[in-house]
Amino acid sequence: MALIGLGALILGVSACGRRSQGPLPIALIGDRTALDPNGVRLSPAARTLRGATVEGLVAFDAEGHIVPALADRWIITDDGQSYIFRLRDGTWPGGSRITAETAAAALRKAITQLKGTALGLDLASIEQVRVMADRVIEIDLVGPVPDLLTLLAQPELGLPYARRGSGPMALAHRGSVTELSLIPPEKRGLVPEEGFSSRARNLLVEFLPAARAVQRFNDGDADLVLGGRIDSLPLAEETSLARGNVQLDPVIGMFGLLVDSDAGFLADAPGREALALAIDRDAIIAAFNIGGWQPTTRVVSNGVEGDAGTVGERWVGVALEQRRALAAERVAKFMAGGKPAPVLRIAAPNGPGSRRVIDLLAADFKAIGVVAVQVGEDKPAELRLIDTTARYGRASWFLNQLACAAHKPACNPVADGYLADARRTADMRERARLLGEAEAEITSTNAYIPIARPLRWSLVRSGVTGFALNPWGWHPLPPFAVLPK
């Protein structure tokens, strides 16, 4: 495996040609809080920026494949419980030499900071990070983690040095525009690359609300819009100029309602299940007219790795009217002691897509006697509309999102026990069984009410290179800065 350079960054870059040799203007949906280098729970825009400016041991190319970054090669032991990385020769920003000691210290710190998050649970099988030689690190695991490289490529696992980014891009502020440029190899302690300056272009990134980002694209002031989710999808749907440029990533993940309070009507599982019973998922799907988008009642996406198949879709063959009748009985029972009808706040982004979903959910809940009102996504609420893509394609990702360490309300400690046992076992069949048990427990708790998989969209002008659809739904910036030969 060769050292990363322009050649590695070109992996996954479209061959359809380029629009121009000049800087590429990009509208990134989000706000300028993405520029904050600190923080653990990163917004999508912040992840995109950090992934460009702070390298980890490995990185993603445009298609979501793993490529070298601070590590130029690695091996995995036969039992899958040790990953050994050889670091590239080179320097940190400021000129200090990259060593195993400094990289291992940065990695340990990043892992520690993620404790108490779902991503921290994904990394919980890491037993220790050891320095083996001057440029060699070993990561030892308590059980196999087949997706460890994908986890190490996450922007949260980027390794800064002396509070500075480690590349491969540097940023500068030009008013409201953030300019990103590839750092020349010789400034990173690497061998100079012939033709580097002629094949590298700068990126001009603006952080904008979705409506302004789409307008910038339609006005010809941006060639690329990144970061689209379901809350802003109607903006792309209704713009005739953009319709042919809309790209939908084939992502999996969680799109549904997360229970944020286990009090009142939501204090017990049957009450929470009543809401799940009442939802007309087919109507929500039809409201967006996206081919291939399917409803689901499962916590885990069907067919992912580690899915034992023991938990299926719920209420198969039961008509919506029957489900709602059962749900209405539970609401009536709750109100029998003189309590008023449940009023539930749903925290959600204030975009046209999320408003469309909330309006349909409010009608569904009204049919069983529950009142639902939308509030801002940063406001206190009983329910929260979540829309998040999977970091890797295994059952454990979905289940870790709902573990007690990641989300306390209505969580299931029994499921946590199954998850912990699954991390420790090397028998993948037994691990799948344990994950199936965990999913069954989490499903019965009804702390999360699934609706469908997430949607991720981008606007890409014809001729832009560096873009490729990928299963993670976010697009690394470095490939956009590399012009094809």
Number of C-alpha atoms within 10 A of each C-alpha: 10 11 19 21 19 22 12 16 25 22 18 20 21 19 15 12 15 15 13 11 12 10 16 22 21 26 27 27 24 20 14 16 12 19 15 11 17 12 12 16 13 17 14 19 21 24 20 21 24 29 27 26 27 24 27 25 27 25 28 26 25 25 22 21 15 16 22 25 26 28 25 18 20 18 12 14 10 8 9 17 19 22 19 20 23 21 23 22 17 19 18 22 19 12 11 14 14 21 21 21 17 19 24 21 15 19 20 15 13 18 18 12 15 20 17 14 19 22 22 19 23 23 21 19 20 21 14 14 19 17 20 15 12 13 18 21 24 21 19 19 21 17 22 20 21 13 14 18 19 17 19 21 24 21 24 25 27 27 27 23 18 13 10 14 22 26 26 24 24 17 21 11 11 10 8 12 17 18 20 25 22 25 17 20 17 12 15 22 18 16 14 13 13 8 9 17 11 11 14 23 21 21 23 21 24 23 22 18 15 24 15 14 27 28 18 20 21 17 11 12 15 23 20 25 27 26 21 27 22 21 21 24 21 17 21 23 15 10 13 10 13 19 13 14 17 18 18 17 19 15 21 25 24 28 23 24 23 24 23 21 19 19 11 14 23 24 13 15 16 17 21 23 20 25 23 25 27 24 24 19 23 14 13 20 18 13 13 16 10 11 8 7 15 14 19 22 22 20 30 27 22 16 12 15 13 20 22 19 13 12 16 15 11 13 12 8 6 10 9 15 13 13 18 22 16 15 26 23 14 20 21 16 13 17 15 10 8 8 12 11 16 17 15 20 19 26 25 24 20 14 18 16 18 21 16 16 21 20 14 18 23 18 17 22 25 15 17 23 19 22 17 21 14 22 17 14 15 10 12 14 19 21 25 25 23 20 20 20 22 20 21 22 21 18 24 25 19 22 23 22 21 24 26 19 17 17 18 16 19 25 22 20 16 14 26 21 14 19 23 16 15 22 23 16 15 16 12 13 13 15 22 20 19 24 27 25 20 27 26 17 18 23 24 15 18 26 28 30 26 25 23 24 24 22 24 26 23 27 26 22 20 14 14 20 25 28 22 21 19 18 20 20 29 25 25 24 27 27 28 26 23 23 22 19 8
